Amino acid sequence: MSTLFESLLTTDPLDNYEDIDKYTTHWLPKIEQYRQNLVDAIPEKYTVELPQSTDKLIQDQFNAVDYLYKEKLLTPEEFAITDLPTVELVAKIASGELTSVEVFEAYAHRAVLAHQFTNCAMELFIAEGLKQAEERDAYFKEHGKTVGPLHGVPISLKEHFGYEAKVTHSGYVSRLDNISSEHCVTVNILEKLGAVFYIRTTEPQSLMHLDSYNNITGFTKNPYNLLLSSGGSSSGEGAVVGFGGSSMGVGTDIGGSIRGPAAFSGCFGLRPTSQRTSLSGVGCSDPGAESILAVLGPLARSVDDIDLWMKSYLNQGNPWELDSSCLRMEWRDVAKPKPETMTVAVMRDDGLVRVSPPIRRGIQYVVDKLKQNGVKVIEFTPIKTDVAYKLINKLYNCDGNAGQRKVLSDSGEPLGKLTKWFLNYGKGAKILGISEINRLNIIKHELRDEYNKYLVDNKVDFILSPTYNNVAPHSGEVYNWSYTALWNILDLPTLVFPTGLYQDPKVDKWTEEDLKYEFRSPLEQMENENYHPDQFIGAPIGLQLSGKKYFDEEVVAAGKTIVDILEVDLFKNIL
């Protein structure tokens, strides 16, 4: 497999990046100090003695979520608070039934446990968060009302969101000295809405993996199976939200970076249509690239909480007043559609990489449930996915990796396996000219028109599809983005939701017919050969639902209907 992987690295020679002497002498001591600061920031009162060494837990495919409940690692009061949907939590805070401090301490405890098991934090600042919570309570006591709709809500943040007076490195070693002078727009908005901050979470080197590895804090693991990845690039967000260590989280997505972690770690995640949320002040390697726009969006443990986040952020945060790139488009109230009014097109295979048995089972299970409840389900053969995938990969690297090369070579840090993979996307090190980029953008818009025409002509409301061709991958072994990146090139709002199913090694096996399958590409071969049923035990099975551009509200509303049909409830484990 490693020989096949190496054979595909053909478009970037991967020179002019690494300088081990510079990295070792100048930057490694800073990494060690950063790691020590993270350790020192963990309040001992919130920690637990792990049942075995981390390496042994990983080897044993340890389910940290299951252990949390079985061993009662929180008090009954803390479980009662952290297993409330945020929509109920804010109501209890607003009525005075719960204080912000009570809520904060429960979530801070659960977040520290999440970090102990999964390594999801880049930075913990719990004392500061407690002070914020105390200020929320003082305001409520004085004024008899909340600061805003997210008053006292503990929210986790992906590390590359600029945060005043804190290091914002975005997973790049060379930015360990970068201190943000102010909050990015989104953090500023959430703070004014009443949110409380205490944890900034991990992302991978280059920000362009569906995995988590970086040279600063290493891998982040999956809370349902520590052998597996939490996904990326919103790596820590998937892990901390899936574990229940934050009430809601915030990530970013340019190729699946919200949806992969949400699906892998068993929670919900929304990729909004572009320019509805602000990325101003969020770190990346090439902020001027506009052919493929990144988006910022929420992760949560219920669809209602996704709705709450978007409505609060847009209707009271007014991001367009702080960021001129944001459209003035408030969040509309859209009722849950009745099942019999919905037409859903199901995409079982994107024509590029065959899905693994648990994903195949998950798709069929959801299709059967939808049909039984009156939803019209039609089969969908996706349009020109080979064109779409090649196109987006070329546009990702259209600067010839100049932005990535600069920020990586500034420290000379070693290139991770999946960073090498990403740097060889598209034309790799070749810089595309303006005329070539313009031509690619024409193809992009033609693709968007074709998909929109399909949806309109066939009266399709939503497309149901896999999030990835497998459940959560092993760390360092996720190569294919085709199932998520399709919706980025099309810029369609997409909601990831858990099906309520988990990988079962006794059921989710390749069939005899599967074993005779002829691979369509080396990419498909690498992905399919990675799946061994006994190495993915208990991994959540998550799918995604896409809708028409700027029909974000309809996608979220339909997600509520589907979750009702599936009877998915991530808060059922209350003691």
C-alpha positions as CSV (number, residue, x, y, z in Angstrom):
1,M,0.0,0.0,0.0
2,S,2.8,2.4,0.8
3,T,4.4,1.8,-2.6
4,L,1.1,2.5,-4.3
5,F,0.7,5.7,-2.2
6,E,4.2,6.9,-3.1
7,S,3.6,6.2,-6.8
8,L,0.8,8.7,-6.9
9,L,2.9,11.6,-5.6
10,T,3.7,12.9,-9.1
11,T,2.8,16.6,-9.4
12,D,4.8,18.2,-6.6
13,P,8.5,17.1,-6.0
14,L,8.0,18.0,-2.3
15,D,11.3,19.9,-2.2
16,N,11.8,23.3,-0.8
17,Y,9.6,22.5,2.2
18,E,11.5,20.7,4.9
19,D,14.6,21.9,6.8
20,I,15.2,19.6,9.6
21,D,18.1,21.6,11.1
22,K,16.1,24.8,11.3
23,Y,13.0,22.9,12.6
24,T,15.0,21.1,15.3
25,T,17.1,24.0,16.6
26,H,14.6,26.9,16.4
27,W,11.1,25.5,16.3
28,L,11.1,22.2,18.3
29,P,11.7,23.9,21.6
30,K,8.7,26.2,20.9
31,I,6.6,23.1,20.2
32,E,7.7,21.5,23.4
33,Q,6.8,24.6,25.4
34,Y,3.4,24.8,23.6
35,R,2.7,21.2,24.6
36,Q,3.7,21.9,28.2
37,N,1.5,24.9,28.4
38,L,-1.4,22.7,27.3
39,V,-0.6,20.2,30.0
40,D,-0.3,22.9,32.6
41,A,-3.7,24.4,31.6
42,I,-5.6,21.2,32.5
43,P,-7.2,21.5,36.0
44,E,-6.4,18.4,37.9
45,K,-9.9,18.3,39.5
46,Y,-11.4,17.6,36.1
47,T,-9.1,14.7,35.1
48,V,-9.5,11.0,35.5
49,E,-7.0,8.2,35.6
50,L,-7.2,6.4,32.3
51,P,-8.0,2.7,32.6
52,Q,-4.9,1.8,30.6
53,S,-2.1,3.5,28.7
54,T,-3.2,5.6,25.7
55,D,-1.4,3.2,23.4
56,K,-3.2,0.2,24.8
57,L,-6.6,2.0,24.6
58,I,-5.9,2.8,21.0
59,Q,-4.9,-0.8,20.3
60,D,-8.1,-2.1,22.0
61,Q,-10.4,0.3,20.0
62,F,-11.6,1.8,23.2
63,N,-15.0,3.5,23.2
64,A,-14.5,6.6,25.4
65,V,-18.2,7.7,25.1
66,D,-19.4,4.3,26.4
67,Y,-16.8,4.4,29.2
68,L,-17.9,7.9,30.2
69,Y,-21.4,6.7,31.0
70,K,-20.6,3.2,32.3
71,E,-18.0,4.5,34.8
72,K,-20.1,7.7,35.7
73,L,-17.1,10.0,35.1
74,L,-19.4,13.0,35.7
75,T,-21.7,13.7,38.6
76,P,-25.5,13.2,38.0
77,E,-25.9,17.0,37.9
78,E,-23.1,17.3,35.3
79,F,-24.7,14.6,33.2
80,A,-28.1,16.3,33.4
81,I,-26.6,19.6,32.2
82,T,-24.3,18.3,29.5
83,D,-26.9,16.0,28.1
84,L,-29.4,18.7,27.5
85,P,-29.9,20.0,23.9
86,T,-28.7,23.6,23.7
87,V,-32.2,24.8,22.9
88,E,-33.3,23.5,26.3
89,L,-30.1,24.7,28.0
90,V,-30.6,28.3,27.0
91,A,-34.2,28.2,28.2
92,K,-33.1,27.0,31.6
93,I,-30.4,29.7,31.9
94,A,-32.9,32.4,30.7
95,S,-35.4,31.3,33.4
96,G,-32.8,31.3,36.1
97,E,-33.1,27.5,36.7
98,L,-29.4,27.1,35.8
99,T,-26.6,29.6,36.2
100,S,-23.9,30.1,33.6
101,V,-21.3,29.0,36.1
102,E,-23.1,25.7,36.8
103,V,-23.3,25.0,33.1
104,F,-19.7,26.0,32.4
105,E,-18.2,23.8,35.1
106,A,-20.1,20.8,33.9
107,Y,-18.9,21.3,30.3
108,A,-15.4,22.2,31.3
109,H,-15.2,18.9,33.2
110,R,-16.5,16.9,30.2
111,A,-14.2,18.8,27.8
112,V,-11.1,17.9,29.8
113,L,-12.2,14.3,29.8
114,A,-12.7,14.5,26.0
115,H,-9.2,15.9,25.6
116,Q,-7.7,13.2,27.9
117,F,-9.1,10.4,25.7
118,T,-9.0,12.0,22.2
119,N,-6.3,14.8,22.3
120,C,-8.8,17.2,20.9
121,A,-7.5,20.5,22.4
122,M,-5.0,22.9,21.0
123,E,-5.6,25.3,23.9
124,L,-7.5,25.1,27.2
125,F,-8.2,28.4,29.1
126,I,-10.8,27.3,31.6
127,A,-10.1,30.0,34.2
128,E,-10.9,32.6,31.6
129,G,-14.0,30.8,30.6
130,L,-15.1,30.6,34.2
131,K,-14.7,34.4,34.5
132,Q,-16.8,34.9,31.4
133,A,-19.5,32.7,32.9
134,E,-19.4,34.7,36.2
135,E,-19.8,37.9,34.2
136,R,-22.9,36.4,32.4
137,D,-24.4,35.5,35.8
138,A,-23.6,39.0,37.2
139,Y,-25.4,40.6,34.2
140,F,-28.4,38.3,34.6
141,K,-28.6,39.2,38.3
142,E,-28.4,42.9,37.7
143,H,-30.7,43.2,34.6
144,G,-33.0,40.2,35.0
145,K,-32.4,39.1,31.4
146,T,-29.7,37.4,29.3
147,V,-27.0,39.1,27.2
148,G,-28.2,37.3,24.1
149,P,-29.6,34.1,22.7
150,L,-26.4,32.1,23.5
151,H,-26.0,33.5,27.0
152,G,-23.8,31.2,29.1
153,V,-23.5,28.6,26.3
154,P,-20.1,26.9,26.3
155,I,-18.9,26.8,22.7
156,S,-15.8,25.2,21.4
157,L,-13.7,26.9,18.6
158,K,-11.4,25.5,16.0
159,E,-8.0,26.9,16.7
160,H,-7.4,28.8,13.5
161,F,-10.1,31.3,14.5
162,G,-8.3,34.5,15.5
163,Y,-8.6,35.0,19.3
164,E,-7.4,38.2,20.9
165,A,-4.1,37.9,22.7
166,K,-3.7,34.2,22.0
167,V,-1.5,32.3,19.6
168,T,-3.3,31.4,16.4
169,H,-1.1,29.1,14.4
170,S,-3.6,27.2,12.2
171,G,-1.6,24.0,12.6
172,Y,1.5,25.5,11.1
173,V,4.7,25.4,13.2
174,S,5.9,28.7,11.7
175,R,3.0,30.5,13.2
176,L,3.6,29.5,16.8
177,D,4.7,33.1,17.4
178,N,1.6,34.6,15.8
179,I,-0.5,36.4,18.5
180,S,-3.9,37.6,17.3
181,S,-4.5,41.3,18.0
182,E,-8.2,40.9,18.1
183,H,-11.0,38.3,17.8
184,C,-12.0,37.2,14.3
185,V,-15.5,38.3,13.3
186,T,-17.2,35.1,14.2
187,V,-15.7,34.9,17.7
188,N,-16.6,38.5,18.2
189,I,-20.2,37.8,17.2
190,L,-20.6,34.7,19.4
191,E,-19.2,36.5,22.4
192,K,-21.7,39.4,22.0
193,L,-24.5,36.8,21.7
194,G,-23.5,35.5,25.1
195,A,-21.3,32.5,24.4
196,V,-18.6,31.4,26.8
197,F,-15.2,30.1,25.5
198,Y,-12.7,27.7,27.1
199,I,-11.3,25.4,24.5
200,R,-9.7,25.8,21.0
201,T,-9.5,22.6,19.1
202,T,-7.1,20.7,16.8
203,E,-6.6,20.8,13.1
204,P,-4.2,19.1,10.7
205,Q,-1.0,20.4,9.1
206,S,-1.9,22.4,6.0
207,L,-5.6,22.4,7.1
208,M,-6.2,20.2,4.1
209,H,-6.6,16.6,5.5
210,L,-9.8,14.7,6.3
211,D,-7.6,13.7,9.2
212,S,-6.0,15.4,12.2
213,Y,-2.2,15.1,12.2
214,N,0.0,18.1,12.9
215,N,3.6,18.5,14.2
216,I,2.4,20.5,17.3
217,T,0.0,18.1,19.0
218,G,-0.1,15.0,16.9
219,F,-3.2,13.0,16.1
220,T,-6.7,13.5,17.5
221,K,-8.6,10.3,18.0
222,N,-12.2,9.3,17.6
223,P,-14.3,9.2,20.8
224,Y,-16.2,6.1,19.8
225,N,-13.1,4.1,18.8
226,L,-9.7,5.5,19.7
227,L,-8.0,3.5,17.0
228,L,-9.8,5.7,14.4
229,S,-9.5,9.3,13.4
230,S,-11.8,12.1,14.4
231,G,-11.5,13.5,10.9
232,G,-10.4,16.9,9.7
233,S,-9.8,19.6,9.3
234,S,-12.2,20.5,12.1
235,S,-10.6,17.5,13.9
236,G,-11.0,18.5,17.5
237,E,-14.4,19.9,17.0
238,G,-15.7,16.5,15.9
239,A,-14.1,14.8,18.9
240,V,-15.2,17.3,21.5
241,V,-18.8,17.7,20.3
242,G,-19.2,14.0,19.7
243,F,-18.0,13.3,23.2
244,G,-20.3,16.0,24.5
245,G,-17.5,18.3,25.8
246,S,-19.1,21.4,24.3
247,S,-22.7,22.5,23.9
248,M,-22.0,23.5,20.3
249,G,-18.8,23.8,18.2
250,V,-17.7,25.8,15.3
251,G,-15.6,24.5,12.4
252,T,-14.8,25.4,8.8
253,D,-15.2,23.4,5.5
254,I,-13.6,23.7,2.1
255,G,-13.7,20.0,1.2
256,G,-15.5,18.2,4.0
257,S,-13.8,19.7,7.0
258,I,-17.0,20.1,9.1
259,R,-18.9,17.1,7.7
260,G,-16.1,14.5,7.9
261,P,-15.5,15.1,11.6
262,A,-19.2,15.2,12.3
263,A,-19.9,11.9,10.6
264,F,-16.8,10.2,12.0
265,S,-17.4,11.3,15.6
266,G,-21.2,10.8,15.6
267,C,-22.7,14.2,15.7
268,F,-24.4,16.8,13.4
269,G,-22.6,19.3,11.2
270,L,-23.7,21.9,8.7
271,R,-21.8,23.2,5.7
272,P,-23.8,26.4,4.9
273,T,-23.9,27.9,1.5
274,S,-20.9,30.2,1.0
275,Q,-20.9,33.8,2.2
276,R,-23.6,33.4,4.8
277,T,-21.0,33.1,7.7
278,S,-17.8,35.1,8.2
279,L,-14.3,33.8,7.8
280,S,-12.7,37.2,8.4
281,G,-9.8,36.8,10.7
282,V,-9.6,33.0,10.3
283,G,-6.1,31.7,9.5
284,C,-5.2,29.9,6.3
285,S,-2.3,29.7,3.8
286,D,-3.9,31.5,0.9
287,P,-6.7,33.9,2.0
288,G,-7.0,35.5,-1.5
289,A,-8.2,32.3,-3.2
290,E,-11.8,32.6,-4.3
291,S,-12.4,29.8,-6.8
292,I,-13.4,27.4,-4.0
293,L,-14.8,29.3,-1.0
294,A,-14.4,27.9,2.5
295,V,-17.4,28.2,4.8
296,L,-17.8,28.3,8.6
297,G,-20.5,26.4,10.3
298,P,-21.7,24.7,13.5
299,L,-21.4,21.2,14.9
300,A,-23.9,20.0,17.5
301,R,-25.7,17.0,19.0
302,S,-29.1,17.9,17.6
303,V,-30.5,19.5,14.5
304,D,-32.4,22.0,16.6
305,D,-29.1,23.2,18.0
306,I,-27.8,23.7,14.5
307,D,-30.9,25.7,13.8
308,L,-30.4,27.8,17.0
309,W,-26.8,28.5,16.1
310,M,-27.5,29.7,12.6
311,K,-30.5,31.7,13.6
312,S,-28.7,33.4,16.5
313,Y,-25.6,34.1,14.4
314,L,-27.4,35.5,11.4
315,N,-30.4,37.3,12.8
316,Q,-28.8,38.9,15.9
317,G,-25.1,38.7,15.0
318,N,-25.5,40.4,11.6
319,P,-22.2,39.3,10.2
320,W,-22.6,41.5,7.1
321,E,-22.1,44.5,9.3
322,L,-18.6,43.3,10.2
323,D,-17.6,41.5,7.1
324,S,-18.4,42.9,3.7
325,S,-18.1,39.5,2.0
326,C,-21.1,38.2,3.9
327,L,-24.5,38.4,2.2
328,R,-27.3,40.2,4.1
329,M,-29.4,37.1,4.4
330,E,-31.2,36.4,7.6
331,W,-32.1,32.9,8.8
332,R,-35.7,32.1,7.8
333,D,-38.1,30.1,10.0
334,V,-38.9,26.9,8.0
335,A,-41.2,24.3,9.5
336,K,-40.3,20.6,9.4
337,P,-41.7,19.2,6.1
338,K,-44.1,16.3,6.3
339,P,-42.5,13.2,5.0
340,E,-45.1,12.7,2.2
341,T,-44.2,16.2,0.8
342,M,-40.5,15.3,0.4
343,T,-38.7,13.9,-2.6
344,V,-35.2,12.7,-1.9
345,A,-32.7,11.5,-4.5
346,V,-30.3,8.9,-3.1
347,M,-26.7,8.6,-4.3
348,R,-25.3,5.3,-3.3
349,D,-22.0,5.5,-5.2
350,D,-20.4,8.5,-6.7
351,G,-18.8,6.6,-9.6
352,L,-15.3,7.1,-8.2
353,V,-14.9,5.2,-4.9
354,R,-17.1,2.3,-3.8
355,V,-18.5,2.6,-0.3
356,S,-17.7,0.1,2.5
357,P,-20.3,-2.3,3.9
358,P,-21.3,-0.2,6.9
359,I,-22.0,2.8,4.7
360,R,-23.9,0.6,2.2
361,R,-26.0,-0.7,5.2
362,G,-26.5,2.8,6.5
363,I,-27.8,4.1,3.2
364,Q,-30.2,1.2,2.7
365,Y,-31.5,1.6,6.3
366,V,-32.3,5.3,5.9
367,V,-33.9,4.7,2.5
368,D,-36.1,2.0,3.9
369,K,-37.1,4.2,6.8
370,L,-37.9,7.2,4.6
371,K,-40.0,5.1,2.2
372,Q,-41.9,3.5,5.1
373,N,-42.8,7.0,6.4
374,G,-44.1,8.3,3.0
375,V,-41.0,10.0,1.6
376,K,-40.6,9.7,-2.1
377,V,-37.1,8.3,-2.7
378,I,-35.6,8.0,-6.2
379,E,-32.3,6.7,-7.3
380,F,-29.7,9.2,-8.4
381,T,-26.7,8.6,-10.6
382,P,-24.5,11.7,-9.9
383,I,-23.5,13.9,-12.8
384,K,-19.9,14.2,-14.0
385,T,-18.3,13.4,-10.6
386,D,-15.0,12.6,-12.3
387,V,-15.0,16.1,-13.8
388,A,-16.0,17.7,-10.5
389,Y,-13.3,15.9,-8.5
390,K,-10.5,16.7,-10.9
391,L,-11.7,20.3,-11.1
392,I,-11.8,21.0,-7.4
393,N,-8.4,19.4,-6.9
394,K,-6.9,21.7,-9.6
395,L,-8.5,24.8,-8.0
396,Y,-7.3,23.9,-4.5
397,N,-3.7,24.1,-5.7
398,C,-4.0,26.6,-8.5
399,D,-1.2,28.7,-7.0
400,G,1.2,25.9,-7.4
401,N,1.2,25.4,-3.6
402,A,3.0,28.7,-3.2
403,G,1.0,29.6,-0.1
404,Q,1.5,26.2,1.5
405,R,5.2,26.1,0.6
406,K,5.8,29.5,2.2
407,V,4.2,28.8,5.5
408,L,5.5,25.3,5.8
409,S,9.1,26.1,4.7
410,D,9.2,29.1,7.1
411,S,9.7,26.5,9.9
412,G,11.1,23.6,7.8
413,E,8.7,21.3,9.6
414,P,8.5,17.7,8.5
415,L,5.7,17.1,6.0
416,G,3.0,14.7,7.2
417,K,1.9,11.8,5.0
418,L,-1.4,13.4,4.1
419,T,0.1,16.8,3.5
420,K,2.3,15.2,0.8
421,W,-0.9,13.7,-0.6
422,F,-2.7,17.1,-0.7
423,L,0.3,18.9,-2.2
424,N,0.0,16.5,-5.1
425,Y,-3.6,17.3,-5.8
426,G,-4.5,18.6,-9.3
427,K,-1.4,20.1,-11.0
428,G,0.5,20.2,-7.7
429,A,3.5,22.6,-7.9
430,K,2.4,24.0,-11.3
431,I,1.1,27.5,-11.1
432,L,-2.0,27.9,-13.2
433,G,-2.4,31.1,-15.3
434,I,-5.4,33.4,-15.1
435,S,-6.8,32.1,-18.4
436,E,-6.6,28.5,-17.1
437,I,-8.3,29.4,-13.8
438,N,-11.0,31.3,-15.7
439,R,-11.6,28.2,-17.9
440,L,-11.9,26.0,-14.8
441,N,-14.4,28.4,-13.2
442,I,-16.5,28.2,-16.3
443,I,-16.6,24.4,-16.0
444,K,-17.5,24.9,-12.3
445,H,-20.5,27.1,-13.1
446,E,-21.6,24.7,-15.9
447,L,-21.6,21.9,-13.4
448,R,-23.6,23.9,-10.9
449,D,-26.2,24.6,-13.6
450,E,-26.4,20.9,-14.5
451,Y,-27.1,19.9,-10.9
452,N,-29.6,22.7,-10.4
453,K,-31.4,21.7,-13.5
454,Y,-31.6,18.1,-12.3
455,L,-33.1,19.1,-9.0
456,V,-35.6,21.5,-10.6
457,D,-36.6,19.3,-13.6
458,N,-37.1,16.2,-11.4
459,K,-38.7,18.1,-8.5
460,V,-36.1,16.8,-6.1
461,D,-35.9,18.5,-2.8
462,F,-32.8,16.9,-1.4
463,I,-29.9,14.5,-2.2
464,L,-29.0,11.9,0.3
465,S,-25.4,10.6,0.0
466,P,-22.5,9.1,2.0
467,T,-20.2,11.6,3.7
468,Y,-17.2,9.4,2.9
469,N,-16.8,6.0,1.4
470,N,-16.2,4.5,4.8
471,V,-16.9,5.1,8.5
472,A,-14.1,7.0,10.4
473,P,-10.7,6.0,8.9
474,H,-7.5,4.9,10.6
475,S,-5.3,7.9,11.4
476,G,-3.2,8.8,8.4
477,E,-5.2,6.7,6.0
478,V,-8.0,8.9,4.5
479,Y,-7.3,9.7,0.9
480,N,-10.6,10.3,-0.8
481,W,-12.6,13.5,-0.5
482,S,-15.0,12.9,-3.4
483,Y,-18.2,12.5,-1.4
484,T,-17.8,15.8,0.5
485,A,-15.9,17.9,-2.0
486,L,-18.6,17.5,-4.6
487,W,-20.9,19.7,-2.6
488,N,-18.1,22.3,-2.1
489,I,-17.6,22.7,-5.9
490,L,-21.4,22.9,-6.3
491,D,-21.7,25.2,-3.2
492,L,-24.8,23.4,-1.9
493,P,-25.8,23.5,1.7
494,T,-25.2,20.1,3.3
495,L,-26.1,18.6,6.7
496,V,-24.4,15.6,8.2
497,F,-26.5,13.5,10.5
498,P,-26.0,10.3,12.5
499,T,-28.1,7.4,11.4
500,G,-28.2,5.9,14.9
501,L,-26.2,2.9,13.4
502,Y,-22.7,1.9,14.2
503,Q,-20.2,-0.4,12.5
504,D,-20.7,-4.1,13.4
505,P,-17.8,-6.4,12.4
506,K,-20.2,-9.4,12.4
507,V,-22.5,-7.7,9.8
508,D,-20.4,-5.2,7.9
509,K,-18.3,-7.6,5.8
510,W,-17.3,-7.6,2.2
511,T,-19.4,-10.1,0.3
512,E,-18.1,-12.8,-2.1
513,E,-19.3,-10.6,-4.9
514,D,-17.4,-7.6,-3.4
515,L,-14.2,-9.6,-3.3
516,K,-14.4,-10.1,-7.1
517,Y,-14.8,-6.4,-7.7
518,E,-12.4,-4.7,-10.1
519,F,-11.1,-1.4,-8.8
520,R,-11.8,1.6,-11.0
521,S,-8.7,3.5,-9.8
522,P,-5.7,3.3,-7.5
523,L,-7.6,5.7,-5.2
524,E,-10.5,3.3,-4.9
525,Q,-8.1,0.4,-4.3
526,M,-6.3,2.2,-1.4
527,E,-9.6,3.2,0.2
528,N,-11.3,-0.2,-0.2
529,E,-8.3,-2.3,0.9
530,N,-8.1,-0.2,4.1
531,Y,-11.5,-1.6,5.3
532,H,-11.2,-4.6,7.5
533,P,-14.4,-5.2,9.5
534,D,-12.6,-6.0,12.8
535,Q,-10.7,-2.7,12.8
536,F,-13.6,-0.2,12.8
537,I,-15.7,-1.5,15.7
538,G,-18.5,0.8,16.8
539,A,-17.7,3.6,14.4
540,P,-20.7,5.8,13.9
541,I,-22.4,5.7,10.5
542,G,-23.2,9.2,9.3
543,L,-24.7,10.4,6.1
544,Q,-25.3,13.8,4.5
545,L,-28.3,15.7,3.1
546,S,-27.8,18.4,0.4
547,G,-30.2,20.9,-1.0
548,K,-30.4,23.8,-3.4
549,K,-28.0,26.7,-3.0
550,Y,-29.2,29.1,-0.3
551,F,-31.9,26.6,0.8
552,D,-29.9,26.1,4.0
553,E,-33.0,26.5,6.1
554,E,-34.9,23.8,4.2
555,V,-32.0,21.4,4.5
556,V,-31.9,21.8,8.3
557,A,-35.7,21.5,8.5
558,A,-35.6,18.3,6.5
559,G,-32.9,17.1,8.7
560,K,-35.3,17.4,11.7
561,T,-37.9,15.3,9.8
562,I,-35.4,12.6,9.0
563,V,-34.0,12.5,12.5
564,D,-37.6,12.1,13.8
565,I,-38.1,9.2,11.4
566,L,-34.9,7.6,12.4
567,E,-35.5,8.3,16.1
568,V,-31.9,9.5,16.5
569,D,-31.3,11.0,20.0
570,L,-27.8,11.7,21.1
571,F,-29.0,12.6,24.6
572,K,-30.6,9.3,25.5
573,N,-27.8,8.3,27.8
574,I,-28.8,10.5,30.7
575,L,-28.3,8.7,34.0
